Amino acid sequence: MPSSSLMSRLRNAPLARLMAAAALSAALAGCNFFEEPDKDAAGPAALERTAIVTGAFDAPGGARDMTFLPDAQSPGNGLLAAASLQGGVSVFNMDGREVISASGPRLSGLGGTGGFALRGETLPMVFGMDENGALRGFVVVRAIDDVVELPLEGDMPGGASLCVFGQGIGYIDLAILGDGDEARIVRLSDAGGDGLQVRLQETRALPFPARSCAAAADGDLLVAGPTAGLARVGAEGVVRAASDLLPGSNITFSVLLGRPAALMVSPDTGLMQVLDARSLDLIATVRFDAGLGAPGFNEPSALAMTDANFGGGAFASGIAAAYDRGDGSIKLIAREVITRTVLSEDS
């Protein structure tokens, strides 16, 4: 049982006000960041395959970057957060309804978690880098249909973008891409103060200045630079693989039928590129055609992917979302569709 002095301190802390809103929420619950590539991002040797878009909905504010916020207790209540093109954050449910549209800074490299354990509550949180290179954090509060900024304190490295590097009970690790050729891994946790504590864990040298990243297997980091290509970088900056394929969007990571994969989309070609995350060799490109009531890919410019359960038959094994700047919509693809399309005929 918390002491009365501790409860008093929490009531007066900035985080406490967020917790009160989060408790109410629990009770009520039952463009393109990269420059245009100068060459065909698909590559001449790509094997092109075709699949169908699962669903789509309008994104009024656009999406510079996106991140999924799964709900482990109620998968169908999972959310998708998007950094709006003109600033702020929009949050959508899987029915395509924009449940939150909040003003705020323009964010790059959006990363999030659907379940951060904080002082007795489990909260969705979103992180990104603002235009001044500062780390920003937000709690998604469904009770008031808003995102509330989190106080952050401690080691605060500046940077241009970020990605989620890992997470556990009571903490989340972020890889922050600096303006130079390095990444800083920081850990955010609740140390009982007014805000989340930020602690530097590691500084990792990169082969080039990167503007997108994704955590891969074995502690490796996939990085992408708009004019430099792709690399898989291990501890102490060891480059384990590299590719001159220029990214048309942010890079994402998933494991498809046991095969580690790096995925991107290209607004120039309208295709999704799927690479072997170990070698960064191109496995295939995928053209997504229109599905039932869902238009196909036109100019996809941002991509998010998760293997978390998002409810229903289609999204039980994960989901991908692509923002299409060609028609201003977000297009959803069941992860199993990507797996089946890319690897069913691949050895």
N, C-alpha and C positions, 0 to 999 in steps of 0.2 A: 504494500500500500504506500503510494508516494506521500512524503511528508508534506505538512501544510505549507512550509516555506518553499518547497519545490513547486507545489501547485500554484502558489502565489507568483513565483517567478515566471512560470510558464504562461500564466494568464496575462502577464504584462509584456511578454516577449512578442516581437512581430510574428514569429511562427505560430504563436498560440492563436492569433486571430485567424490564421489560415486553418488551423486544426478545428476551430469551432465551425467554420464553414464546411470543412470536410466531413465532420461528424454529421452535420445536417444533411449533406449530400448522401452519406451512407444510409441515413434513416429514410430518405426519399427514394432511394434506388430500389428497388425490388429486382525570266525569266531565267530562263536558263542561266545558271551561274557561270557556265563555261563559255568561252568564246567559240564561235563557229569553227569546227575543224576545217583545215585547208585541204584535206584529202578524204576519200571515201572511208568512213569509219568502219564499214563492214569488212573491208579487205577483199582482195580478189579471190582468195581461196575459200571464202565462207560458203558453207552449205546452207542454203536458205530453206526453211521449213515454214509451214503455215499453221496457225491456230486461231481460235475464236475468242474474242473478248467476252468475259463472263458477265460484266455489268458496267454501267457508267453513270455518272451524275455530274451536274454543273459545279464548277468551283468559281464562284463570283469574284473572289480576290486573286485568283490564280494560285500557283504554287511554285515557289523558288526551290524549296526542299520539303520533304515529307518524312514522317516517322509514324509507325504503328504503336498504339497503346493498348496491348491486349488486356483482357480481364480474365484472370485465371479462374475466378469463382463463377463467373457468368460469361462464357465465351461470346455469346451473341451480343453482349454489351460492349465489346471492344470498340476502340475509336481509332481514327486516323487524324493526326495533326499536320497542318500544312503551314509553312511560312509564306504568308501572302506577299505578292510581288511588290506592293507598295508599303508594306510594313504590317506588323501585327501577326496574329495567329488565328487560323480558322480550324475548327474541330468538327469532324463529320462522323456520323455513325455509319454502319455498313448498309443502311437503307438509302444512303446518300443525302440525309438531312444534315444541314449545317447547324449543329446544336450550339456552337459558340462562334462568334466573330468578334475578336478583341483587337483593339488598336494597340500599337506598340512599335518598337524599332524594327527595321528590316533585318532579318536574321538569315544567316547562311549556315549550312551544315547541320540541319536540325537532327537532334537525337533525343530519344525519350525512353521512358519505362512506364509500363502500365501499373506497376505495383511496387512503390517504394515505401518500405516500412518506416514510418516516422511517428514516434510518440503515440503508439497505440493505434494508429490508423494506417491504412494502405492506400497510397495516393498515386494517381498518374502525374508524371512530371515530364517537362519538355525543356531541352537545353539548346542553345545556339549561340553563335558569335554575331555581335552587332556590327554596324558599319564602322565603328571606331576600334574594332578588334577586341572588344571586351566580352567576356563570358557572361551570359545571362541565363537565368533559370526561372521556370514558371510552374506553378501547380495548376492543374485543371480541376476546377471546382464546379461540379454539375449542379449543386444546390443553387448557385447564383448565376449559372451559365456564363462563366467568365474564366479567364486565366489570370492568376494573381502572381506577381513577381516574387521570387524567393530572395531573401537576403543571402549573399554569399560572402565568405570571409576566409582569409588565409592566403595561400599561394595562388595568385591570379595571373597566370601567363596569358599574354595577348596572342591573338592569332587571327587567321582568315576563315577557318572552318573547323568542324569537329565531327567526330563520330563516337558512338558508344563502343568502348573497348571491352567491357565486361561488367558484371554486376553480381551482387550477392546480398545476403540479408543485411540491410541497413547501410548499403553503400552502392555507388555506381562509379565506374571508371570511364573517363572520357579521354580520347586521343585528340589533342588540340594541335592543328596544323599551323605552324608559325608562318610569318612572311618569308622566312628563309627556308633552307633545306633541312628542317628538323621537325619532329613531332614531340610534344610533351604529354605524357600520360599522367593524369591527375585523378585523385580519388575524392569523391564528394560523400560526406557522411554527416550524420547528426551527432555533434559532440556536446549537445546540451546548451549551446549558446543561442544568440538571437537569430542566427542563420545557419545554413549548411557550411560545414568546414571543408575547405579545399586544400588538399595536400599533394605536392608534386611527388610522383612515384618514380618516374623515369624520363630521361631525355633520350630520344632515339634519332640518330642521324638518318637522313633520307637522301636518295641519289639526285633529287631535284625538288624545287618548291612544289608542293602538292596542294590541291584545292578540294580534294575529296578523299575519303578513306573509308575502310570497312575492316572490322576485326575478322581475321581468318582463323584457321585452326592452329593449335600449338603456339599461341601467343604472337603469331605473325600479323603484320598489318599490311593490307592492300592499300596502295595509294595511287592517285591519278592526278596528272597535271595536264592542263588544257593544251600545252604545246610540247610536253615532254613524253607523254605516254603513260605506261602503267609499270608498277613494280610491286613485288612482294618482299617485304622487309622484315627480317627477324630481329632478335635481340642484338644489341650493340651495333645496329645499323647494317647487319649483314644482308646483302641483296641476294635473295634466293631465286628470284626469277624476274624477268623484265620483258617488256613488249613495247614496240613503237606505235601500237594502235592508239590513236588519239581518242579520248573519251568525248562523247557528245552529251554526257550527263554525269551525275554522281555515280560512284561505283557501289555495288551491294554484294553481299556474300550469302550463299546458301549451300546446303548439302543436298544434292539431287540423287536419290537412290545410292547413297554412299559416296558419291563423287563430289568433292568440293568444287564449287562453281562461283565465278565472279560474273556479275550481270550488269549491263548498262543499256541505255536506249540512245538513239540518235535522232535528233529532229531533222537532220538532212536526209537520211535514208528512210525514216519512218520505221526502222527495225529495232528489235532487241538483239543485243550481242550477248552470247553466253560463252564464257571462256573456262578452261580448266584452271582453277585457282592455284594449283601447284606449279604449273609450267607457264601459265598465262597464254597458252595456245588457244586459238579460237576453235570452239567445238562446232558452233552453228549460229546462224542468225535466224530470227523468227519474225515473220510478218503476221501481225494480228489483224484479222478481218472482222467485219461487223458480226455481232451475235444478235440474239433476240432482243431488240430494243436498245442495243448498245453499239455505237459506231466503232469502226476499226481505228487502228493507229493512223495518225496523220503526221503530226510533228511532235512526238513524245520528247520531253525535255527534262523530266525529273522522275526518279524511280525510288520506290521503297519496297521492301520485302521482309516477310517474317515467316517463320515456321510454326508460330503459335496458333492454337486453335481459335478461330473466329466464329465458330458456331455453324450449324447447318451441315449438310452433306458436302457442299462445294468447298467451303473454307475451313473444314475441320483439320486439314493438314497444312494450313498456311495460306497466305495470300500475298499478291503483289499489287501495287498501285502505281500507275504511270500518269503523270500530268501531261496532257496534250495541249500544247500552246496553240495548235492549229484550230481547235474549236473550244478551248477554254474549259475542258472537262477533265475529270479524273476517271481513269478506266481501271477496273478491277479485273484481275486474272487469278483464278484459283492456282495455287502453287502446283498442285498435281497436274494441271494442264501443261504448265511449263516443263515439268519433269517428263511427262509422257511424250510431249512433242519433241523435246531435245534428245532424250536418251533412249527412247523405245527402239530405235534402229541403230543406236550407237553402241559400239562394243567397248 
